[in-house]
Amino acid sequence: MKDRAETTALNGDRLLAALAALASPHRLRIVAALAQGGRNYVSQLAREVGISRPLLHMHLNKLEAAGLVTSRLELSDDGKALNYFEVAVFDIAISPEAIAAAVATLSNETTNSD
């Protein structure tokens, strides 16, 4: 994992996306595997986490959309395209004050949906 992130206040939309992305045992396991083992490609990560590649892709898409993981497509020595993922540097502080500040920045798209 990269150097320790500084805690920064997220706006309301980013906070909701991050919390929603982390609200899954599979996604927590994926973040933990990437944090402990470093960057990894999809097939290997699916084996480590114990889920299918299609399910892993769904979870990785949610984590990437929230800015919690990043991906990079690379070619292996034998010419195969491998999509490598790694955990992004983040440090989310949750407190009543942080939530109040984030709520003030929610966009209309997120305030009307559940």
Phi, psi and omega per residue, in radians:
M1 nan 2.634 -3.139
K2 -1.202 3.095 3.119
D3 -0.967 2.717 -3.120
R4 -1.005 2.336 -3.137
A5 -1.419 2.627 2.986
E6 -1.455 2.505 3.106
T7 -1.226 2.200 3.104
T8 -2.240 2.570 3.105
A9 -1.332 2.254 3.098
L10 -1.602 2.586 3.030
N11 -1.225 2.953 -3.037
G12 -1.002 -0.781 -3.110
D13 -1.137 -0.751 3.139
R14 -1.197 -0.648 3.100
L15 -1.117 -0.775 3.106
L16 -1.075 -0.761 3.134
A17 -1.081 -0.758 -3.136
A18 -1.149 -0.785 -3.133
L19 -1.150 -0.703 3.107
A20 -1.126 -0.709 -3.141
A21 -1.143 -0.604 -3.111
L22 -1.512 -0.065 -3.085
A23 -1.500 0.771 3.130
S24 -2.595 2.300 3.102
P25 -1.044 -0.664 3.116
H26 -1.085 -0.795 -3.104
R27 -1.197 -0.614 3.046
L28 -1.098 -0.722 3.109
R29 -1.121 -0.672 3.125
I30 -1.119 -0.838 3.118
V31 -1.059 -0.756 3.136
A32 -1.094 -0.757 -3.133
A33 -1.105 -0.730 3.129
L34 -1.229 -0.635 3.135
A35 -1.176 -0.672 -3.100
Q36 -1.455 -0.682 -3.036
G37 -1.765 -0.134 -3.099
G38 1.430 -3.017 -3.065
R39 -1.065 2.601 -3.056
N40 -2.675 2.721 3.098
Y41 -1.636 2.815 -2.920
V42 -0.989 -0.859 -3.074
S43 -1.060 -0.792 3.135
Q44 -1.160 -0.733 3.133
L45 -1.106 -0.689 3.107
A46 -1.061 -0.725 3.107
R47 -1.132 -0.752 -3.116
E48 -1.134 -0.705 -3.090
V49 -1.452 -0.382 3.096
G50 1.460 0.580 3.089
I51 -2.309 2.879 -3.128
S52 -1.234 2.756 3.113
R53 -1.092 -0.747 3.108
P54 -1.059 -0.717 3.109
L55 -1.158 -0.718 3.098
L56 -1.054 -0.770 3.119
H57 -1.017 -0.749 3.131
M58 -1.038 -0.798 -3.127
H59 -1.208 -0.696 3.107
L60 -1.112 -0.655 3.094
N61 -1.062 -0.738 3.125
K62 -1.141 -0.754 3.121
L63 -1.157 -0.691 3.140
E64 -1.205 -0.694 3.107
A65 -1.075 -0.544 3.128
A66 -1.479 -0.068 3.127
G67 1.397 0.313 -3.087
L68 -1.630 -0.377 3.023
V69 -2.358 2.780 3.058
T70 -2.203 2.782 3.134
S71 -2.312 2.770 3.115
R72 -2.648 2.186 3.117
L73 -1.491 2.225 -3.123
E74 -2.346 2.713 3.070
L75 -1.694 2.332 3.077
S76 -1.368 3.021 3.139
D77 -1.058 -0.515 3.139
D78 -1.625 0.193 3.040
G79 1.565 0.070 3.101
K80 -1.362 2.465 3.053
A81 -1.475 2.151 3.125
L82 -2.080 2.256 3.109
N83 -1.672 1.885 -3.132
Y84 -1.598 2.420 3.077
F85 -2.092 2.597 3.001
E86 -2.526 2.697 -3.134
V87 -1.282 2.409 3.066
A88 -1.413 2.755 3.085
V89 -1.365 2.122 3.081
F90 -2.642 2.702 3.090
D91 -2.619 1.786 -3.053
I92 -1.757 2.062 3.097
A93 -1.725 2.203 3.141
I94 -1.974 2.154 3.062
S95 -2.636 2.856 3.085
P96 -0.990 -0.668 -3.138
E97 -1.187 -0.710 3.114
A98 -1.133 -0.679 3.111
I99 -1.157 -0.750 3.119
A100 -1.061 -0.731 3.113
A101 -1.152 -0.693 -3.130
A102 -1.188 -0.678 3.140
V103 -1.036 -0.636 -3.133
A104 -1.143 -0.282 -3.097
T105 -1.909 0.117 3.135
L106 -1.093 2.430 3.079
S107 -1.439 2.909 3.132
N108 -1.073 -0.565 -3.119
E109 -1.102 -0.638 -3.082
T110 -1.578 -0.355 -3.110
T111 -1.373 -0.341 -3.096
N112 -1.754 -0.012 -3.098
S113 -2.040 2.765 3.117
D114 -2.102 nan nan
